[in-house]
């Protein structure tokens, strides 16, 4: 009667799962548009072009990002700064900056290549468009304004989560200056984009305390 | 037949029909919801509260979908097959008593579509007739895979119908000892299961007087065989080889839109009616405590229907549970279980219960 034993074993598995699902213990579904999952801190989402706290653009139009891009989706054209009212604190600035989001593979190599931390990524991933033209992000969409707000392609869209744009990815956390992992206390990375005076990097313990547990807070 | 009698017949047929349709709508939804729970999912939830209107939405969608007629079909049979599936499915449920008969203004109202004195035979005949829809649908589609599916389905239905019939015979034989004379009427069989076992074995009376007089207790083997057979008869998992949505092609491949919806409807109607028949034959149908006198008359009038539905839904839940648990049987395993296990088992049980019944009635043959 091994078969009957196996049958009862199977029925116990399904029955137990049902009870636990109804009780809510084992339900893993998140009802996506209404309920967002917490994303990893180093999530590779949509790009953003940053500014210095004084409002200057960080991009110097060097095209290193375009050179590093394995998908060749970035197009940059630099231009000399006007000496009277410079756009960036350098010789040149990014005059044209376009990213083709249909080609982008979100590898983050552009962020690593950038010498001035001008291009970073956010946590926003809802970037689908209805036309191919819309998928090409220009400087207008990529560059944050002087207050640090990042423009959204479709701000009226039901799914546009503007909060996601405020949380920049923290890939630099993993690459401490000089390869030293101890970056605590160093004023080196701002958790949110935009011009402001930010506090130095907290230690891992302090971050855990702040979020209440050991989970990612991104 | 007087006019009031006529209207009572019309009313009770409409009521039975309505009950069956509503129960089927709820069944489809309940199956999806229960399967979802067993598989750690949420299930339908957008249409209406808890997604309960999902079946209505699906039905409307199927109704408005284009019904494609392939070029090679035998048109007459092709169009007839869905109706041949639906009509017997509805007629089967007409035999099931789903509430206690009551008297209103001098007319007795039985809550049942029709009380035939050959009810069980009619049920067997109708479920055999439903096989025609499957084989005709497969053949008339003019396509080889539905034809193979139809042949497979027919073989399955015929083999399991034998076991189902034999299990029914055991119940009928046993019921004959419970009142005066044998009966095939389902209403009569249900009525004979009223009360408790009482003093049928004097030594065990303190226990037996609390156990309801359901056929399932003396006929437990027949119940198990009957239950397996109706799972196979309604083409449910794990005997759903007939349809096998996932891997091989079933008999209704060439049907779409409303015609497919009718096969679908027939399947779920059959689940409900077969479970209702199992509940009536073995679990006492609408019998149960009605608390007459201590609660308002309307409550004790409705309670039998509630008991009937509760027993039926318990069996339907078992169907869903088995579907969520067991994999599908291979064709040779299916035939082996049917012909080598269920039919010999049912025959042996039939002979055994015949012996016990005759011993109880006439005494041992050597004592005379």
Boltz contact constraints between the chains, C-beta under 6 A:
constraints:
  - contact:
      token1: [A, 10]
      token2: [B, 325]
      max_distance: 6.0
  - contact:
      token1: [A, 11]
      token2: [B, 325]
      max_distance: 6.0
  - contact:
      token1: [A, 14]
      token2: [B, 38]
      max_distance: 6.0
  - contact:
      token1: [A, 14]
      token2: [B, 324]
      max_distance: 6.0
  - contact:
      token1: [A, 14]
      token2: [B, 325]
      max_distance: 6.0
  - contact:
      token1: [A, 17]
      token2: [B, 38]
      max_distance: 6.0
  - contact:
      token1: [A, 17]
      token2: [B, 40]
      max_distance: 6.0
  - contact:
      token1: [A, 18]
      token2: [B, 37]
      max_distance: 6.0
  - contact:
      token1: [A, 18]
      token2: [B, 38]
      max_distance: 6.0
  - contact:
      token1: [A, 21]
      token2: [B, 37]
      max_distance: 6.0
  - contact:
      token1: [A, 21]
      token2: [B, 40]
      max_distance: 6.0
  - contact:
      token1: [A, 22]
      token2: [B, 37]
      max_distance: 6.0
  - contact:
      token1: [A, 26]
      token2: [B, 40]
      max_distance: 6.0
  - contact:
      token1: [A, 29]
      token2: [B, 42]
      max_distance: 6.0
